[in-house]
Amino acid sequence: MRKKKDTKTGWVAKSDVKDQCLKYDGSEIAVVASGTYLLGGQKIKVTFLGDQKYKIRLERTKEYFTGSAYKHIPGFSLTKDDCGDRQIWEFKRVKNRLLIQNKKNQLYLVPCGKILQMGSYKKAMRYSWQLTRVDKNVDPYYNFCQYDGRWGGKKYGSSTTMAEAACGVLVVVNALYALNGQFMDPMDGAAYACDTGYRVPYSGTDEGFLTAVAKGLGTQYGFYYAGKANTTVAILKCLEDGGVVAAHVPGHYVAIVDYDKKTKKYLVLDSHPLAKRATSPFGTWVKKERLEAGGLNAYSNFMYKQKKDTKFMWNLDSQELSVMQGLALDLDLEGQVWNTAERNENGKVE
């Protein structure tokens, strides 16, 4: 059955529940969305299994990333064999760093020159992994809303809540997730807006945040600000080039993340859908005329694109973020063997 005409409630078709509603019911968020990525010049397939569990496969050889069975005998290898929990990993965001932890031995994937090994949390926190998505994360697409129960009722600065005023933060969250499949916790984005002075008390977020967040957090999340798109023609070119747009519309921000050549419609992700914008919490496909007038008149548009896969790891030890010294452009995954992690003088894993 279909929902009642001109209402937002009523019966819906079973297919809509399966294909749309279930994606937005507050279910678990993948820190890194399933898909194909580049890691140090190598294609890897990341598969989200739920409960923050992942499998990682090197596409060239179809071998899975595999950790050692025991923490006191740390190691890493690639294998096609089924090794159970040793092939289960978790992507973690800690202080804006992206860490990869093995579920079996609880150690973290860390670099050693051009090879990989397992190391402690302390050592892992010196770095942040860089992933470049091969295709945008729009099939399926996701629209994170301000009123989501996981953050909607929390304070955005000292006044009002995320649900009331954080569209400037959620537009970045939605744009980034569609761009490269990496989830920025809205509360981390909100903290950055407050810390850098872009939170406007009792109002919202100054649009300067949209460039500042790319400069301040772009390296960790693998994206950069690519300039303004002042026309729908420029927006379309950005989308076709693999980018996304954070658009400042009347009193609000929305993300424009994809274009369908067959229907000639743009995909708009609105974190706070309203009747005056005629948008949906499930994402909305609109003709370009909708972006040129009315509630979705995109008059100030900020383009985001992915950082190129030139380095696969960043060293965060220094005060200024710098490329890790001594790393080659390509990660040598071929012929990986069990690698013993570095140990300190007491024999503990570093």
N, C-alpha and C positions, 0 to 999 in steps of 0.2 A: 504494500500500500504506500501511497505517496503522502508527504506531509500536507497539512491543510494549507490552502491557498492564502498567501499574504501573511503567514505566520511563521514563527521560528520553532514551533512545536508541532507534534503530531507523529503519525506513523511514517516510517521510511522503508524503502526497499531493503531486503536482506543484503543485496550486493553493496548498497551504500554503507551499511554497518561494517561489512567485512573490508571494503576497499577504502573507506574514508574515516568513519567514526572511530574505529578501533585504534587508529593512529594518534588520536588526540584525546584519549581518555585518561591521561596522566600516567601512562605506562612508562616503563624505564627508558631513559635517554641514553643512547650510545654516545660515549665521549668522542669516539671516532666512528663515523658511520661506515657500514659495510660498503666495500667497493675496491677498486684497483688504485694503487698509489705508487709513486716513485719513492724509493729510499736509497739515496746514494747512487742514482742512475739505474737501479734495478727495480723492475716491476714486482710488486708484492700484492697479493690478494688478502684483504682483511675481511673476515667474516664474523659478525656479531652474533653470539649464541644466546644472549640474554644473561641476566645476573652479572653483568660486566665481565663476561667471559668471551674471549676471542680466539680464533685460530688465524695464524699468519702463514701464508704459503708463498714461496718464491716461484713466480709464474714460469720462469724459463725452464726450471727443472721439475716443477710440480712437487717440490719437497717442502715439508712443514718445519717451521722454527720449533726446535725441541730443546727444553732445558734438562739439566741433570736430575736424577731422582732424589738426590740428597743435598741439603744446604752445605754440609761440611765437605762435599766433593763437588764444587761448582763447575759447571761446564755448559757449553752450547753446541748444538749441531744441527744439521739439516737432514731430514730423512723422510722417505715415503711411507715408512712403517707406521702403524697405529701405536702410539706410545701413551695413550690415555691422557691423564692430567699433565703430563710433562709437556704436552703441546697446547695447553690452555694458558692464555696470557690475559693480562688486564692492562688497559690504557688508563693512566691516572693523570689528572691535572693537579699539581701541587705548586702553589705560588706561581701560577702561570707557566710552570714547566710541564712538559709532556714526558711522562715516564712509562716504561713498559716492564711490567712485573710478571714473573712466572708463577702460576698458581701452585705448582707442586713444591718447588724449593724456596719460594718467597723471595728469591733474589731478583735483581733487575738487570735488564739488558744494557750493557755499556760498551763503549768502543775501546779497542786496543790497537792503535794504528789503523790498519784497513780491515781488521777482523773484529768479530764480536765475541764477547765473553760475558760472564755473569758477575755482578758486583753487589755491594751493599747499598742500602738506601742513602747513606752518607755520600758514597761515590756517585750514585746516580743523580743526586741533587746538584752536582756540579755541571750538569748538562741538560739540554732539552732536545728531544727528538724533533726532526723536521720531516713532515710528510707532504708530498705534492700529489693531489688527486688527479687522475688521468681525465675523468669526466666530472662535470658538476654533479652535485648531490641533489638532483631534482626528480629522480625516478626510483622510488616515490619521493615527493617533496613533503616538507614538514613546516608547520607554522606555529611557532611558540608564542603564546599569548601572555599579556601582562598579568592577567588574573589567574594564571596557573597557580594551583594551591601550594606548589613547592616554593614559590617566592612572592606571589601576589600580595599577601598580607604583611610582608616585611617592609620595614621603613626604607625609604629612598632618601638618604641623608637624614636631617633632623625634622623634616616636615613631609607629610603625606606618605603614601605607600607606593610600592612598585606598581600595583594595579592601577593606581590613580595617575601616575606621572612618569612612568619609565619607558615611554614609547621610544625615546632616543637611545636607550640602552638595548631594548629588544629588537630594534631595527638592525642593529649591528649583529646581534645573536642570529637572527634569521638570515641576514645576508651572508654571513660567514659560513653558516651550516650548509646553505645552498651552494656556496662557492667551492668549499673544499672539504665538507663533511666533518669539520672540527667544531665541537660544541664549546662555546664560551658561557660559563655559568653567569646568568644575569646579575647575580650579586657581586661577582668579581668585576663585571663591567660597571655596575653602579658605584662600587667603591672607587674605581678609577676615575669616574666622572666627578665624584665628590672630592677626591684627593687633588685633582687638577683644576678645580674651580669651575667646571662646566655644568654643575648642578645648579639650577635656578630655583631657589626656595619658593615653595607654594605655587610653582608653575611647572617646570619640566626640565629639559636639557638643552643647553645652548648648542646650536648646530656646529660650533667649533669643535665639539667633542668628536664629530664624525671624521675629522682629519687627525685630531690628536690621538685617538685610540689606535688608529692605524700606525702612527709613528711610534707610540709608546708600547703597544702590544703586538704589532704586526709581525715582528720576527718570531715571537713565540707561537703565534697562531698561523703563520705562513701566508700573510696577505699584506697588501700595501694599497695606499691611496693613489689612484691613477688619474686624478683630476676631475673636473666638473663636466657633466653632460647637460648642455643647456637646451637641447631639443630632443624630441622623440627619435629623430634620426640618429643622434649621438647615443641615446640610450640603446637603440637597437644594435648599433655597431658594437657597443660594449658587450652586450649579451652574446652576440654572435662570435665575439673574440674570446668568449669564455669567462667574462666578468659578470659582476652583479652591480646593482645600484641601490644606494640608500637615498630615498627621495624625501625631501621636505615638502609636504603638502599642507594646506591650510590647517594650522593648529595641531599638526601631527606629523609622524614619520612612518613611511612604509617601505618595504623592500620590494624591488622589481628584479626578479631573478631568472626569468626564462622567457623564451619567445617560441610560439608554435607557428611554423611557416604555413601549415595547412589552413589553420583558422585565422591566422594573422592577429593572434591575441597575445598579450603580455601576461605573465603570471605575477600577481601582486600578493605579497604576504603582509597582512595587516595584524599587528599584535593586539589591537583593540577595535574589532569590527563595529561599525555603526551604520545606521540606515542611511545617513547622509552621504556615506561613501559607498554604500551598497556592496560591502565586502563581507566575506565569510571567514569564520575561524578555521576553515579547511583550505584556505587559499582561494583566490579569485582570478579567473582569466578575463581580461578586458581588452577591448579595442583601443587603438592609440588615441581616439577622440576622448576617451575617458581620462587619459593622462594629460589632456590639454585644456581641460575646463572642469569646474565643479569641485567636489570634495577630494578628488584624486589628481588635481592639477599639480603636476610635479614641476615646481618652478625653481627648485634648487636641488640638484642631483649630484651625489657623490659616488664616484665609480671606485670599486674595489676589484683587484685582480690578485691571483696567486703569485707568491714569490717563486722564482725559478728554482729548480732542483739542482743547485750548484754545490751545495754542501749539505750533508745529512745530519749534522749535529752542531749545536752552538754551545760554546763554553761560557758559563755564567759566573765564573769565579771573580772576574774583574768587575769593577763598578760600571764600566761601559761595556755593553754587549759587543763581543768581537768573535770573529770566526775562529774556531778551534785551530790552533797551530798544528801543522804537520799532517793534516788529513788530506788524502787525495780526493779528487772529484768523484771517483767511482768507488763504491764499497765493494770489496772483493768477497763475495759470498760463495764463489765456486770452490768446492772442495773443503768446505768448513769441517774442522775436526773438533774434538772435545778440547776446549781451551781452559786451562786452569786460571782462575781469577787471581789477581794480585793479593798477596797476603802481607800483613805487617809482621813485625819481629815476633809477635806472640802467636803467629799462625792463624790469625783471624782474617776473614775476607774483608778487603777494603772496598 
